[in-house]
Amino acid sequence: RKKKSLSRKAELSLLARVQDWLERYRAVEDLFPEEAGRKFSLPEGLERRVSSFEDVERLAIALREAWDIGLDPLGNLAELLEEKGIKVGVLEADDRFDALMLMADGSPVVVVRRGIPGDRERFSIAHELGHLVMEVDGLDEEKAANRFAGAFLIPMPAAYMELGKKRSRLDFKELLLLKYKYGVSMAAWVLRARDLEIISEGAARGLFSEMKRNGWWAEEPGVQIPQEVPRRMERLVARAVTENLITVSAAAELLGVSPLEFRDSWKLEALPRVPEPVRG
């Protein structure tokens, strides 16, 4: 997911950083055989072929059911994917890049740009998950992945419960509260309502025009949702240091920081705060 203006040089630079991060991640996993052997696999019996947007909606709910995560708002999506065997990285990158997915040693890898709002990051991760699980037949793949992202983050029954099945328009305060509950942007909620025909195409265009006039297209109002940071790699490094499998210097190298930065990060006052639940 990138803008057309992203240069080839910037793209190659990003891929080099991804490769470096993956090599360090793999070295960390090699310290623990049971972790190195963890692989992603799709749930058995999952019907992946989609030839209509109705199929995409069905698949999104089927995957949630197979993963036993119900229809409620999701917590940390990055951590959920890592639990399922999908590596997730948050790396410095050009502003014209959002996310990518690739396969490395048979394992899916999703990388997103550091510094983007959490709602935008979650949609990008869900979009890449859509590319991974769907077998698209006769649909535009990008549109199908966007529809999957919306359906996975806001399942159809949840959208109807929150908005009703037919509305003439939506209120921005309502959309902001739903953004905080589901970790999905106001704009994505408008698209979701349009896709499910809760509101008309004209109503959606009107809402988008108003958002642009208010300057909310670049940055939506209210407190920004913090970016999710997957910490599996960091946890494994901490475990390796604690069990004397590696030195502090080696740990710092694996995490791509200086030994001083690593030591400072271990001070209790420097530990990351527990994030507020998306539904809070």
WOCORFEN-V365101 format. One record per run of one state. SS is the DSSP state (helix for helix, strand for strand, loop for the rest). FROM is the first residue (numbers start at 0). LEN is the number of residues. If there is no record, write none. Layout:
<<SS FROM LEN> <SS FROM LEN>>
//
This chain:
<<loop 0 1> <strand 1 1> <loop 2 5> <helix 7 22> <loop 29 3> <helix 32 4> <loop 36 12> <strand 48 2> <loop 50 2> <helix 52 14> <loop 66 10> <helix 76 7> <loop 83 3> <strand 86 5> <loop 91 5> <strand 96 1> <loop 97 1> <strand 98 6> <loop 104 2> <strand 106 7> <loop 113 4> <helix 117 16> <loop 133 1> <strand 134 2> <loop 136 4> <helix 140 13> <loop 153 2> <helix 155 8> <loop 163 8> <helix 171 11> <loop 182 3> <helix 185 10> <loop 195 5> <helix 200 13> <loop 213 18> <helix 231 11> <loop 242 5> <helix 247 8> <loop 255 3> <helix 258 7> <loop 265 2> <helix 267 3> <loop 270 10>>
//
